[in-house]
């Protein structure tokens, strides 16, 4: 990397470089011995509850699909890392709804050949039913490029490269922060101002702009909205779901977020030094749910739900606790996992869930 680049380019290389990117590391970066926890690292319950809900959604998509004779029901997952959540979902379907499993294809969207290999190893027992594609455009029946079923991601959008913007109060305009090399260190630098005005627009009320302090910093992620819009266009009948850290648009502009939401994780320690040790720490920024919700609605989807993970999973669990619904035995281990997934000081409040449908 020579000269200066946007932070988005730096983040892309630090996380996804095939040679030294953080997500290309052979050792496990997730869980107790990794760098951060995820819903999946808590245990199998997360995937099992998703599978229980997906079974209902797939039945609805299948009913709408009846008589067409062309579409196969699909579950499409993007950002599955090593494939554990896919395995938990497929295990539950195999054990509790085998007749439904026989009707679906499970697609994994994964651009990395190395991660695909990890996933194939994790899912080898389901090999005939699981397919891979590097991009969303790889999915589709022979006669169409639409999906009847579910497209979902878990902690994908918060790892997409972001552009970091700063506010110049004197000039009353935004500028973009880039990254340069000073000796042996990466440092922040302002990119040429001509680069940003034509590329970025932030919808901020004039009364807020009037009091925004000099140097206020935030992030935008055009890649997330582009991905969501493409995923929305893929759906014929079904649901588009994401679970991730995130905020509404207005929540980014508060005094406690004057330095933005960008952060790094290494061995479960939070750091704001996101330029240190590229490839050795996870980089993440909060998702702008207002932006992706709007992108989906502009693509013709309707919003079914936007809520916390705690509310989303609790609603599913209430139905699962009804023995007649076929979820299976609820164990003490399930209870411990459920508490972690829904506790407001753990994952229940910080994770948000957006569900849109066509």
C-alpha positions in Angstrom: 0.0 0.0 0.0 1.7 3.1 -1.2 0.9 6.8 -0.7 -2.5 7.2 0.9 -5.7 5.2 0.5 -9.2 5.5 1.9 -9.8 3.8 5.2 -12.3 1.5 3.4 -9.5 0.2 1.3 -7.3 -0.3 4.4 -10.1 -2.2 6.2 -10.7 -4.4 3.1 -7.1 -5.4 3.0 -6.7 -5.8 6.8 -9.7 -8.2 6.9 -9.9 -9.9 3.6 -6.4 -10.0 2.0 -6.0 -13.6 0.8 -2.4 -13.7 2.2 -2.6 -11.8 5.5 -6.2 -10.8 6.1 -7.7 -11.3 9.6 -10.5 -13.5 8.3 -8.1 -15.7 6.3 -6.2 -16.8 9.5 -6.0 -20.5 10.0 -6.4 -20.3 13.8 -9.9 -19.8 15.2 -10.7 -16.1 15.7 -14.1 -16.7 17.3 -15.1 -17.8 20.8 -13.3 -18.1 24.1 -9.9 -18.6 22.6 -10.3 -16.3 19.7 -10.7 -12.5 19.4 -14.4 -12.0 19.9 -17.7 -13.8 20.7 -20.5 -14.2 18.3 -24.0 -15.7 18.5 -22.8 -18.9 17.1 -19.9 -19.3 19.6 -22.5 -19.3 22.4 -23.7 -22.8 21.3 -26.1 -24.5 18.9 -29.3 -22.8 20.2 -28.9 -19.8 18.0 -29.0 -21.8 14.8 -31.7 -24.1 16.2 -34.0 -21.2 16.9 -33.3 -19.8 13.4 -34.1 -23.1 11.9 -37.4 -23.3 13.8 -38.4 -19.9 12.5 -37.1 -20.7 9.0 -39.3 -23.7 8.8 -42.3 -21.5 9.1 -41.0 -19.0 6.6 -40.1 -21.7 4.1 -43.6 -23.2 4.4 -45.1 -19.8 3.5 -42.7 -19.4 0.6 -43.6 -22.9 -0.6 -47.3 -22.2 -0.4 -46.9 -19.1 -2.6 -44.7 -21.1 -4.9 -47.2 -23.9 -5.4 -48.0 -24.6 -9.0 -45.0 -22.8 -10.5 -43.0 -26.0 -10.7 -39.7 -24.2 -11.3 -38.3 -22.8 -8.1 -36.5 -24.9 -5.5 -36.8 -23.6 -1.9 -33.5 -22.1 -0.8 -31.8 -20.9 2.4 -29.0 -18.5 1.4 -26.4 -17.6 4.0 -23.7 -15.0 3.6 -20.8 -14.5 5.9 -20.9 -17.9 7.6 -17.2 -18.0 8.5 -16.5 -21.7 9.2 -20.0 -22.9 8.6 -21.1 -23.6 12.2 -24.4 -21.8 12.0 -25.2 -23.6 8.8 -24.5 -26.9 10.4 -26.7 -26.1 13.5 -29.6 -25.1 11.1 -29.2 -28.2 8.9 -28.8 -30.5 12.0 -32.1 -29.2 13.4 -33.9 -29.6 10.1 -32.5 -33.1 9.6 -33.7 -34.1 13.1 -37.0 -32.3 13.4 -38.2 -31.5 9.8 -36.5 -34.0 7.4 -39.3 -33.8 4.9 -38.6 -30.0 4.6 -34.9 -30.5 4.4 -35.4 -32.7 1.4 -37.1 -29.8 -0.5 -34.4 -27.2 0.0 -31.0 -26.1 -1.3 -28.7 -24.4 1.2 -26.5 -21.8 -0.5 -23.4 -20.2 1.1 -22.1 -17.0 -0.3 -18.3 -17.0 0.3 -15.7 -15.2 -1.9 -12.7 -16.7 -0.1 -11.5 -20.1 -1.4 -9.8 -20.8 2.0 -13.0 -20.2 4.0 -15.0 -22.2 1.5 -12.6 -25.1 2.3 -13.2 -24.7 6.1 -17.0 -24.7 5.5 -16.9 -27.8 3.3 -15.1 -29.6 6.0 -17.7 -28.5 8.6 -20.6 -29.4 6.4 -19.3 -32.5 4.7 -22.2 -34.7 5.9 -24.6 -32.4 4.0 -22.4 -32.1 0.9 -25.1 -33.1 -1.6 -27.5 -30.4 -0.3 -25.1 -27.4 0.2 -23.8 -25.2 -2.6 -21.4 -22.4 -2.8 -21.1 -19.2 -4.7 -18.6 -16.3 -4.5 -21.3 -13.7 -5.1 -25.1 -13.4 -4.8 -25.4 -13.5 -8.5 -24.2 -17.1 -8.5 -27.6 -18.2 -7.1 -30.7 -19.0 -9.1 -32.6 -21.7 -10.9 -31.7 -22.5 -14.4 -34.7 -20.6 -15.6 -34.4 -17.6 -13.4 -32.2 -15.7 -10.9 -34.8 -15.4 -8.2 -35.0 -17.1 -4.8 -38.1 -18.5 -3.1 -37.0 -18.9 0.6 -34.7 -17.0 2.8 -31.6 -14.9 2.4 -29.8 -14.1 5.7 -26.6 -12.9 7.3 -25.3 -12.9 10.8 -22.6 -10.3 11.7 -21.7 -9.7 8.0 -22.6 -6.1 7.4 -20.6 -4.7 10.3 -17.5 -6.2 8.8 -17.9 -4.5 5.4 -15.4 -1.8 4.7 -16.5 1.7 5.8 -15.5 5.2 4.8 -14.5 7.3 7.8 -15.7 10.9 7.5 -14.8 14.0 9.6 -16.6 17.3 10.0 -14.8 20.6 9.2 -16.9 23.1 11.1 -15.0 26.1 9.6 -15.7 25.0 6.0 -19.0 23.4 7.0 -18.3 20.3 5.0 -17.3 16.7 5.4 -13.9 15.3 4.5 -12.7 11.8 4.3 -10.1 10.3 6.5 -7.5 8.2 4.7 -4.5 6.1 5.8 -0.8 6.8 5.0 2.5 5.4 6.1 4.8 7.3 8.4 8.0 5.4 8.9 6.9 1.9 10.0 3.4 3.0 11.2 0.1 3.6 9.6 -1.3 7.1 10.4 -4.5 9.0 9.7 -4.4 11.6 6.9 -7.1 13.8 5.3 -7.8 12.8 1.7 -8.0 15.5 -0.9 -11.3 17.3 -0.3 -12.3 17.1 -4.0 -12.8 13.3 -3.5 -15.6 13.3 -1.0 -18.3 15.8 -2.0 -19.4 13.9 -5.1 -19.2 10.5 -3.4 -20.9 10.9 -0.1 -24.0 12.4 1.1 -25.2 12.4 4.7 -28.8 13.2 5.5 -28.5 15.3 8.6 -31.0 17.9 9.8 -29.7 21.5 9.4 -30.2 22.2 13.1 -27.8 19.4 13.9 -25.3 20.5 11.4 -25.3 23.9 13.0 -24.1 22.5 16.3 -21.9 19.7 15.1 -18.4 20.2 16.7 -15.3 20.4 14.6 -13.7 17.0 14.0 -16.8 15.0 14.7 -16.3 11.7 13.1 -18.6 9.1 11.7 -18.7 6.2 9.2 -20.7 5.3 6.2 -20.8 2.0 4.4 -22.1 2.1 0.8 -21.0 -1.5 0.4 -23.6 -2.7 3.0 -26.5 -0.9 1.3 -25.3 -2.1 -2.1 -25.2 -5.7 -0.9 -28.6 -5.4 0.7 -30.2 -3.9 -2.4 -28.7 -6.8 -4.5 -30.0 -9.4 -2.0 -33.5 -7.8 -2.0 -33.6 -8.0 -5.8 -32.8 -11.7 -5.6 -36.0 -12.6 -3.7 -39.1 -13.8 -5.5 -41.0 -14.9 -2.4 -39.5 -15.0 1.1 -37.5 -13.2 3.7 -34.4 -11.1 3.9 -32.9 -11.2 7.4 -29.8 -9.7 9.0 -28.6 -9.8 12.6 -25.9 -7.4 13.6 -24.6 -4.6 15.7 -26.2 -1.4 14.6 -28.1 1.9 15.1 -30.7 4.1 13.5 -29.3 6.9 11.4 -29.9 9.6 14.0 -28.2 7.6 16.8 -24.8 8.0 15.1 -24.8 11.8 15.8 -24.7 11.9 19.6 -22.0 13.3 21.9 -20.8 9.9 23.0 -20.2 8.9 19.4 -18.1 12.0 18.4 -15.3 9.6 17.4 -17.6 7.2 15.5 -18.3 3.6 16.1 -15.2 2.1 14.4 -13.3 -0.3 16.7 -11.0 -3.2 16.9 -11.0 -6.5 18.8 -8.0 -8.6 19.7 -8.2 -11.4 22.2 -11.5 -10.0 23.5 -9.9 -6.6 24.2 -11.6 -3.6 22.7 -9.3 -1.0 21.1 -9.8 2.2 19.2 -6.4 1.9 17.6 -7.8 0.4 14.4 -4.6 1.1 12.4 -2.4 -1.1 14.6 -1.3 -4.6 13.6 -3.4 -4.9 10.4 -4.5 -8.5 9.9 -4.1 -9.3 13.6 -7.3 -7.8 14.9 -10.9 -7.6 13.9 -12.3 -4.3 12.6 -16.0 -3.5 12.8 -18.4 -0.5 12.7 -22.0 -0.3 13.6 -24.5 -0.9 10.8 -26.8 2.0 9.7 -30.1 0.1 9.9 -32.0 3.1 8.6 -29.9 3.0 5.4 -30.3 -0.7 4.7 -34.0 -0.7 5.6 -34.5 2.1 3.1 -32.5 0.2 0.5 -34.7 -2.9 0.9 -37.9 -0.9 0.7 -36.7 0.9 -2.4 -36.1 -2.5 -3.9 -39.8 -3.5 -3.3 -39.5 -5.3 0.0 -41.8 -4.5 3.0 -40.3 -4.4 6.5 -41.7 -7.1 8.8 -39.6 -6.4 11.8 -36.8 -4.3 13.3 -36.1 -5.0 16.9 -33.5 -6.2 19.3 -32.1 -9.7 19.2 -33.6 -10.3 22.7 -37.2 -9.6 21.4 -36.7 -11.6 18.2 -35.3 -14.7 19.8 -37.7 -14.6 22.8 -40.7 -14.5 20.4 -39.4 -17.6 18.7 -38.5 -19.4 22.0 -42.1 -18.8 23.3 -43.4 -20.9 20.4 -40.6 -23.4 20.8 -41.5 -23.9 24.5 -44.9 -25.1 23.4 -44.4 -28.9 23.2 -46.8 -29.2 20.3 -44.7 -27.1 18.0 -42.0 -29.7 17.5 -38.9 -27.8 18.5 -37.6 -30.7 20.6 -36.6 -31.0 24.3 -35.6 -27.7 25.9 -32.6 -28.5 28.2 -30.7 -26.6 30.9 -28.0 -26.0 28.4 -30.5 -24.3 26.1 -31.5 -22.1 29.0 -27.9 -21.0 29.7 -27.4 -20.2 26.0 -30.7 -18.4 25.7 -29.8 -16.2 28.7 -26.5 -15.2 27.0 -28.2 -14.5 23.6 -30.9 -12.3 25.1 -29.4 -10.7 28.2 -29.4 -6.9 27.6 -25.8 -6.5 29.0 -24.5 -9.3 26.7 -26.0 -9.8 23.2 -29.7 -9.2 23.6 -29.7 -5.4 23.2 -26.6 -4.6 21.2 -27.6 -6.9 18.3 -30.5 -5.8 16.1 -32.6 -7.8 13.8 -34.1 -6.6 10.5 -36.5 -8.8 8.6 -38.0 -7.7 5.2 -40.2 -9.7 2.9 -41.6 -10.0 -0.6 
